[in-house]
Amino acid sequence: MTAEQILMLNNLIYDPVFTAEGSNAFTVGELLEFVDTDAYAKKGGFSASATTKEEWENLLSLAGEDEQLCKLRITHSKYDPETGAKMLCFYSEEDKEATVVFAGTGYNEWRDDLVAGAKSDTKQQMDALEWVEMLPYEKIVVSGHSKGGNKAMYVTVCSEKEISCIAFDGEGFSKEFCGKYQEKIEEKKENIVLYANYRDFVSCLLYPIAGKIVFLQNDGGIAADELGFGGYHCPDALFLHENGKILYKLAENGKREPAMDLLQEFTAYFMENVPKAERVQLLSFFGDVFQRLMGKGEGEYRNDILKTVGLDAGRDFLIYFRAFLKEKREQDPSGYREEMKSLSSLLDEFAGLPSAAATAVPALLRYAEEKELFSTLITMTRGAEEAFVIRDFTQETKERMLEAAGEAEREPFWKVSRWDCWYRIEEATAGISMSTYAGEVDEYYRRLIDLNDAGTKEIERIFLSVCELDSQYAKWTAQENEKLRQEVQKLKMPEG
């Protein structure tokens, strides 16, 4: 199948007809007859569907004229009513080819999207892999749009089957995923092609793993006064548009919008510089926020995370964003100017800001940095920081602290700038906290080590004690769970 045909399937999967119960008794051509285009009202915004009724009619007409596509039969399907996850397997009797398509984020998959930034494998990714592994085909083309594209790439790397992947606007992966599957990624990345709209705001998140990334430059039908910025993430935006019509052809190759490069660089910076435990907490918080805004079902909410981290999340974001901008401006001034100019242009185009105000954005950000306005906002929430402290005892943190302690132990006594008396003055005046050293976590650890005279042996002892305490609590929890299980069994036993 061609990339255009696979992209068409990635559009069709969003219509409920294709994932309705019993749909695998029909061919694509037969299912096209049931699509009700009157259900598609014109919508805009960041999250709402940006495909209009007229565009759907355009897509259905193109699909109906493709005889090869219309002969495809849905042999297997999965729709999870709890999460909204959708996946279909199309099979061609003529070519004996199986094509799997994953839909984008379901209404209760938003938290899974966010926590993926701190995990090697998420539940929704593993569910997708498990479903593909049970299909009766050994050679499969997998595809998907947005989160579906991420699932398709995940399956390609992790499956033992012969898989090739064509993903659309799919987000990248965490450093944990890249570390765990490094060899498999190297082995299979050439089987992965990622197509992304040049202004798409999802495909630029986290680390990309595709062997080939193609940016498609298409503005047709996505004007600011029509559909807003969200239109660039719509799957039909990857088709070529001419004279108000969608053509059955991929849009022309282009270059990614520099503002999207800025977003990709910041997410990579965030993963590299935020300690693991803090990253998990922050992503869990933002996952809960997105789940509340975009999902449904109060049972899915994590109120404990919202109450515990809510006051700190905005401050922490400012801390790392400030540090990122400063590093970007110092290390790549020309790239910084280009990306800020692009950001200003997007604000002018889509946020309704006057051109003069949008143009001033880079200068305002720099002024905020130089005049310590970021620091002022951060200091305003200092009380919350003292109330909420993340105790990070991950292996990653242990290794970084041991390295910092080793450096301190090897330091010559005549290196005056590293005498801990200076750190004590800093602690007494400004205070030493993680906030102060965003992007310089190792230096933060080193100061703490010097202030507390903690060498490598002391760090080993602390982490061993924590491990022993963790094991003890795990044992107690297991015992309590067993007691609870026994009580539940008693309740389930019939009387008499």
C-alpha positions in Angstrom: 0.0 0.0 0.0 1.1 3.6 -0.6 1.7 6.2 2.1 -1.4 8.1 0.8 -3.6 5.0 1.2 -2.3 4.4 4.7 -2.9 8.1 5.6 -6.4 7.7 4.3 -7.0 4.8 6.8 -5.6 7.0 9.5 -8.3 9.5 8.7 -11.1 7.0 8.4 -10.4 5.3 11.8 -11.7 8.5 13.5 -15.2 7.9 12.2 -17.1 5.7 14.7 -18.5 3.6 11.9 -15.1 2.0 11.4 -14.7 1.0 15.1 -18.4 0.1 15.8 -19.2 -3.4 17.0 -19.3 -5.8 14.0 -17.3 -3.6 11.7 -14.9 -6.4 10.9 -17.7 -8.1 8.9 -17.4 -5.4 6.2 -14.9 -4.1 3.7 -13.8 -0.4 3.7 -16.0 0.3 0.7 -19.1 -1.1 2.4 -18.4 0.9 5.6 -18.0 4.1 3.6 -21.7 3.8 2.8 -22.6 4.2 6.5 -20.6 7.3 7.3 -22.9 10.2 8.3 -21.1 13.5 7.3 -23.9 15.5 8.8 -22.5 14.6 12.2 -19.4 16.7 11.5 -19.9 20.3 12.4 -17.2 22.9 11.9 -15.0 23.1 15.0 -11.8 24.9 15.9 -9.4 25.2 18.8 -6.5 23.1 20.1 -8.3 19.8 20.8 -11.6 19.7 18.9 -11.9 18.0 15.6 -10.8 20.4 12.8 -12.1 18.4 9.9 -15.3 20.0 8.5 -18.3 18.2 6.9 -17.1 19.4 3.5 -13.6 18.0 4.1 -15.1 14.7 5.3 -17.2 14.5 2.1 -14.0 15.2 0.1 -12.1 12.4 1.9 -14.9 9.9 1.5 -15.1 10.6 -2.2 -11.4 10.0 -2.6 -11.5 6.8 -0.6 -14.5 5.6 -2.5 -12.7 6.0 -5.8 -9.8 3.8 -4.6 -10.8 0.3 -5.6 -7.8 -1.3 -3.8 -8.6 0.5 -0.6 -12.3 -0.3 -0.8 -11.5 -4.1 -1.0 -9.6 -4.1 2.3 -11.5 -6.0 5.0 -11.3 -5.3 8.7 -10.3 -8.7 10.2 -9.6 -7.7 13.7 -10.5 -4.6 15.8 -10.3 -3.4 19.4 -12.1 -0.6 21.0 -11.6 0.0 24.7 -14.7 1.8 26.2 -12.7 2.6 29.3 -9.9 4.6 27.6 -11.3 5.2 24.1 -8.3 3.4 22.5 -9.0 2.2 19.0 -7.0 -0.2 16.7 -7.9 -1.9 13.5 -6.3 -4.5 11.3 -7.0 -4.2 7.5 -6.3 -7.2 5.3 -5.9 -7.4 1.5 -6.9 -10.8 0.1 -5.2 -9.9 -3.2 -1.8 -8.9 -1.8 -2.0 -11.0 1.3 -0.9 -7.9 3.3 -2.0 -6.9 6.8 -2.1 -3.2 7.9 -2.6 -2.2 11.5 -3.8 1.4 12.3 -3.9 2.9 15.8 -6.1 6.0 16.4 -4.9 9.0 18.3 -5.4 9.7 22.0 -8.6 8.2 23.4 -10.6 10.2 25.9 -9.0 8.5 28.9 -5.4 8.0 27.6 -4.2 11.6 28.3 -2.4 10.6 31.5 -0.7 7.8 29.7 0.6 10.4 27.1 2.2 12.5 29.8 3.7 9.8 32.0 5.4 8.4 28.9 8.0 11.1 29.4 9.4 9.3 32.4 8.8 5.6 31.6 10.2 3.1 29.2 6.9 1.4 28.6 3.3 2.6 29.3 0.2 0.6 29.8 -1.3 1.8 26.5 1.9 1.1 24.6 2.1 -2.5 26.0 -1.6 -3.1 25.3 -1.0 -2.1 21.6 2.0 -4.5 21.4 0.0 -7.4 23.1 -2.8 -6.9 20.6 -0.5 -7.0 17.5 1.3 -10.0 18.9 -1.9 -12.0 18.9 -2.8 -11.2 15.3 -2.3 -14.3 13.0 0.1 -12.4 10.7 3.9 -12.4 10.9 4.5 -9.6 8.4 2.6 -6.4 9.2 2.6 -2.7 8.3 1.7 -0.7 11.4 0.6 2.9 11.3 -1.1 5.5 13.5 -1.7 9.2 14.0 -0.6 11.2 17.0 -0.6 8.8 20.0 -1.4 6.1 17.5 1.8 7.0 15.7 3.7 6.6 18.9 2.1 3.2 19.5 3.0 2.1 16.0 6.7 3.1 16.5 6.7 1.3 19.9 5.3 -1.9 18.4 7.9 -1.8 15.6 10.7 -1.6 18.1 9.4 -4.2 20.6 7.6 -6.8 18.4 9.3 -10.0 17.4 7.3 -10.0 14.2 8.5 -8.5 10.8 7.1 -5.0 11.2 7.5 -1.9 9.1 6.0 1.4 10.2 4.6 4.5 8.6 3.6 7.0 11.4 1.9 10.4 11.2 2.4 13.2 13.7 3.5 10.7 16.3 5.3 12.0 19.4 8.7 10.7 20.5 10.0 8.7 23.5 11.5 9.2 26.9 15.2 8.8 27.8 14.2 5.6 29.7 12.7 4.1 26.5 15.8 5.0 24.5 18.1 3.6 27.1 16.2 0.3 27.6 15.7 -0.4 23.8 18.9 1.2 22.4 20.0 -1.9 20.5 16.5 -2.6 19.1 16.1 1.0 18.1 19.3 0.9 16.1 18.3 -2.3 14.6 14.8 -1.3 13.6 14.8 2.5 13.1 15.3 2.2 9.3 11.9 0.4 9.3 10.2 3.5 10.7 9.1 6.5 8.6 7.5 9.5 10.4 5.5 12.0 8.4 4.7 15.3 10.3 3.1 18.6 9.4 5.8 21.3 9.6 3.7 23.1 12.2 2.5 20.0 14.1 2.9 20.4 17.9 2.9 16.7 18.9 5.6 15.1 16.7 8.2 17.5 18.2 7.7 16.2 21.7 10.4 14.0 23.4 13.1 12.0 21.5 12.5 11.0 17.9 13.5 7.4 16.9 12.4 7.2 13.3 15.1 6.4 10.7 13.4 8.9 8.3 11.4 12.0 9.2 9.6 13.9 6.5 8.0 17.3 7.2 5.1 18.2 5.0 4.4 21.8 4.4 0.7 22.3 4.0 -1.4 25.4 4.9 -4.4 24.7 2.7 -7.6 24.9 4.6 -5.9 25.6 7.9 -6.0 29.4 7.9 -6.1 31.1 11.3 -9.5 32.6 10.8 -11.0 29.2 9.9 -9.7 26.5 12.2 -6.9 27.8 14.4 -3.6 26.3 15.2 -5.1 22.9 16.1 -5.8 22.3 12.4 -2.1 21.6 11.8 -2.4 18.4 13.9 -5.4 17.1 12.0 -4.6 14.0 9.9 -6.1 15.5 6.8 -3.6 18.3 7.0 -0.9 15.9 5.7 -2.7 15.7 2.4 -2.1 18.3 -0.3 -4.7 21.0 -0.4 -5.3 23.0 -3.6 -8.1 25.5 -4.3 -10.0 24.5 -1.2 -9.9 20.8 -2.1 -8.0 17.8 -0.6 -6.0 15.9 -3.1 -5.1 12.2 -2.8 -1.5 13.1 -2.5 0.9 13.9 0.4 1.7 17.6 0.9 5.0 18.9 -0.4 8.1 18.3 1.6 9.2 21.2 3.7 11.1 22.3 6.8 9.8 22.2 10.4 8.7 25.5 11.8 11.5 26.8 14.1 9.1 27.3 17.0 8.4 23.6 16.9 12.2 23.0 17.1 12.2 25.1 20.2 9.5 22.9 21.8 11.4 19.7 20.9 14.6 21.1 22.4 12.9 22.1 25.6 11.3 18.7 26.1 14.7 17.1 25.6 16.3 19.6 28.0 13.5 18.8 30.5 14.2 15.1 30.4 18.0 15.5 30.7 18.0 18.0 33.5 15.1 17.2 35.8 15.8 14.5 38.4 13.8 11.4 37.8 11.6 11.6 40.8 10.7 15.2 40.1 10.0 14.4 36.5 7.6 11.6 37.5 5.7 13.9 39.8 5.4 16.8 37.4 4.3 14.6 34.5 1.8 12.9 36.7 0.4 16.3 37.7 0.2 17.5 34.1 -1.3 14.2 33.1 -4.1 14.6 35.6 -4.7 18.2 34.3 -5.0 17.0 30.7 -7.2 14.1 31.9 -9.6 16.5 33.5 -9.7 18.9 30.6 -9.8 16.3 27.7 -11.0 13.1 29.2 -14.1 12.0 31.0 -14.9 9.9 34.1 -14.2 11.2 37.6 -12.8 7.8 38.6 -9.8 8.4 36.5 -8.6 11.5 38.4 -5.6 11.5 40.8 -6.7 14.1 43.4 -3.7 13.3 45.6 -1.3 14.3 42.9 -3.3 17.5 42.1 -3.3 18.6 45.7 0.3 17.7 46.5 2.0 19.0 43.4 -0.4 21.7 42.1 1.2 24.6 43.9 4.6 23.7 42.7 4.1 22.6 39.1 3.9 26.1 37.5 6.9 27.3 39.5 9.0 24.3 38.5 8.0 24.8 34.9 9.3 28.4 35.1 12.5 27.3 36.7 13.4 24.9 33.9 12.1 27.1 31.1 14.2 30.0 32.4 17.3 27.8 32.5 16.6 26.4 29.1 16.2 29.8 27.4 19.3 31.1 29.1 21.4 28.1 27.9 19.9 28.3 24.4 20.6 32.0 24.0 24.2 31.5 25.2 25.1 28.4 23.2 23.1 29.0 20.0 22.3 32.8 19.7 21.4 32.6 16.0 19.1 29.6 16.6 17.6 31.3 19.6 16.8 34.4 17.5 15.3 32.4 14.6 13.1 30.3 16.9 11.9 33.3 18.9 11.0 35.1 15.7 9.0 32.0 14.6 7.3 31.9 18.0 6.4 35.6 17.6 5.0 35.0 14.2 2.8 32.1 15.4 1.5 34.3 18.3 0.7 37.1 15.8 -1.1 34.6 13.5 -3.1 32.5 15.9 -3.3 34.2 19.3 -4.8 37.4 18.0 -2.0 39.6 19.3 -1.2 42.8 17.5 1.9 42.5 15.3 3.9 44.9 17.5 3.1 42.9 20.7 4.0 39.6 19.1 7.3 41.0 17.8 8.2 42.1 21.3 7.9 38.6 22.7 11.6 37.7 22.5 12.6 41.0 24.1 10.0 40.5 26.9 11.4 37.0 27.6 14.9 38.3 27.7 13.9 41.3 29.9 12.1 38.8 32.3 15.3 36.8 32.5 17.7 39.7 33.0 15.5 41.6 35.5 14.9 38.3 37.4 11.1 38.5 36.9 11.2 34.7 36.6 12.9 34.5 39.9 10.3 36.8 41.5 7.5 34.5 40.4 9.5 31.5 41.7 10.1 33.2 45.1 6.4 33.9 45.5 5.8 30.1 45.8 8.9 29.4 48.0 6.6 28.5 50.9 5.1 25.7 48.8 8.6 24.5 47.9 9.4 24.1 51.6 6.2 22.2 52.2 6.8 19.8 49.3 10.2 18.2 48.9 10.8 15.3 46.5 13.0 12.6 48.0 14.7 11.1 45.0 16.4 7.8 45.7 16.5 6.4 42.2 19.6 4.7 40.8 20.2 7.6 38.5 20.4 10.0 41.4 22.7 7.7 43.4 25.2 7.5 40.5 25.2 11.3 40.0 25.7 11.9 43.8 28.5 9.3 44.0 30.2 11.1 41.0 29.9 14.5 42.7 31.2 13.1 46.0 34.1 11.5 44.3 35.0 14.8 42.7 34.8 16.6 46.0 37.1 13.9 47.6 39.7 14.3 44.9 39.7 18.1 45.1 43.1 19.7 46.1 42.8 21.8 49.3 44.3 24.9 47.7 41.3 25.3 45.3 39.9 28.2 47.3 36.8 28.7 45.1 35.5 25.2 46.1 35.9 25.7 49.9 32.6 24.9 51.5 32.6 28.1 53.5 31.4 29.8 50.4 28.5 27.4 50.2 27.6 28.0 53.8 27.4 31.7 53.1 25.2 31.0 50.1 23.0 28.8 52.2 22.7 31.4 54.9 21.9 34.3 52.5 20.1 33.1 49.3 19.5 29.5 50.3 20.6 26.4 48.3 17.7 24.6 46.6 17.0 22.7 43.4 15.3 25.7 42.0 18.5 27.7 42.0 20.3 25.0 40.1 17.9 24.1 37.3 20.0 22.6 34.5 23.0 22.2 37.0 21.8 19.3 39.1 25.3 17.8 39.6 26.5 21.2 41.0 23.5 21.2 43.3 24.4 17.7 44.6 28.1 18.8 45.0 27.2 21.7 47.2 25.0 19.5 49.4 27.7 17.0 49.8 30.3 19.6 50.8 27.9 21.2 53.3 27.1 17.9 54.9 30.6 16.4 54.7 29.1 13.4 52.9 31.6 11.2 51.1 31.0 8.2 48.8 30.7 5.8 51.8 28.1 7.9 53.5 26.0 8.1 50.3 26.3 4.3 49.9 25.1 3.9 53.5 22.2 6.3 53.0 20.9 4.6 49.9 21.4 1.1 51.4 19.3 2.2 54.4 16.6 3.5 52.2 16.6 0.3 50.2 16.3 -1.8 53.4 13.4 0.4 54.6 11.7 0.2 51.2 12.0 -3.6 51.3 10.5 -3.6 54.8 7.6 -1.5 53.8 7.1 -3.7 50.7 6.9 -6.7 53.0 4.4 -5.0 55.3 2.3 -3.9 52.3 2.3 -7.4 50.9 1.1 -8.8 54.2 -1.7 -6.3 54.5 -2.8 -7.0 50.9 -2.9 -10.7 51.7 -5.1 -10.1 54.7 -7.4 -7.9 52.6 -7.6 -10.6 49.9 -8.6 -13.2 52.5 -11.3 -10.9 53.8 -12.6 -10.3 50.3 -12.7 -14.1 49.7 -14.8 -14.6 52.9 -17.3 -12.0 51.7 -17.6 -13.8 48.3 -18.2 -17.2 49.9 -21.8 -18.4 49.8 -23.6 -18.6 53.1 -24.2 -22.0 54.7 
